[in-house]
Amino acid sequence: MPTTGCGPVVALRFADGALWALDQTLLPWREVELELRCAGDVAAAIGRLSIRGAPLIGVAAAYGVALELGRDPGGLERACETLAGVRPTAVNLAHALQRVQTAVRDAPPGAAAARALAEAGAIEAEERSASDSLAGHGADLLAGSRRILTHCNTGALAAPGRGTALAVIAELADRGGLELVTAAESRPLLQGARLTVYELRRLGIAHELIVDGAAAGLIASGGFDAVLVGCDRVAANGDVANKVGTYAHALAAAAAGIPFVVAGPTSTIDPACLSGAGIEIEQRDEAEVSAVLTGPDGLARELTLAGTRCRNPAFDITPASLVTALVTERGVARPAGGESVLALLGPRPA
């Protein structure tokens, strides 16, 4: 278990002809890197959530294509097909694959792998830069907020750099005045309990953990100054797909009259998706609901009777009308409606 103040985590790195990924399924108990050497390796790691978080998935997929082209210069189509459908909700994956395909389309013989690798590195660098800018914009917006509720995991385990919503939290902590971060456990995979707590401890930020069902009552009682979450896809009208349970927090924040803020890079905005109704919600294995990993041995403990039918949507949709602001590296859309969100996709400011 990491001690307080270990610093930011490195979730993904390309070195020695391989992609090295911190296996997030083993956190917070064990820190183990996976060695990934082809598109199939990367797709499998994304599918089992060893690699997760919309921006990080996109970066990993881009490197996965580069790895495959290094093995087989004619393997572009196969690599993209292998990676494209592994997690359908996060749009970053599709965007990254499109960028790599464009970069290598006219590559001379023998140059495709190098071009793909360069494009993957560019995508990663852009996401790191976005994280820094996003953190500043979000901290400016939430200046004076001392008690923040967050959901799922949005730190360096989810996006290159400091992350998204957790990057804002880290910036607020650096500026002083932040008293406490409350992490919801984030069922069914407990990414708040396992991963956000892990990152907050490493960063030395005061925090506590609650069950998802406690959040609404605590919001209503005045327990928080703001709710701050990340996003896996933002539709053209500002509707947001995020970890299941986010919608309930948004409803409670609206009822209590406190800000509900979404943070994410513009790479998560999907202008081709008109509204949240067009976002495919990933349906995951029933076993993630009927059982839970409870310790460093990696064993699952059953929570209910064998054969119980379970439903396991990984995400839900929060309507734009409930989103106080969308914070990105290019600025803040407030309110987070269609025009303000799409305006963020214009030319980058000088």
TATANOR-V257402 format. One record per helix or strand. SS is the DSSP state (H for helix, E for strand). FROM is the first residue (numbers start at 0). LEN is the number of residues. If there is no record, write none. Layout:
SS&FROM&LEN + SS&FROM&LEN
This chain:
E&11&4 + E&17&5 + H&23&3 + E&32&4 + H&38&9 + H&53&18 + H&75&9 + H&90&14 + H&111&30 + E&146&4 + H&164&11 + E&179&5 + H&190&13 + E&206&4 + H&211&9 + E&225&4 + E&232&3 + E&239&4 + H&245&11 + E&258&5 + H&265&3 + E&268&2 + H&275&3 + E&282&1 + H&286&4 + E&290&3 + E&299&3 + E&312&1 + E&314&4 + H&319&3 + E&324&4 + E&330&3 + H&337&6
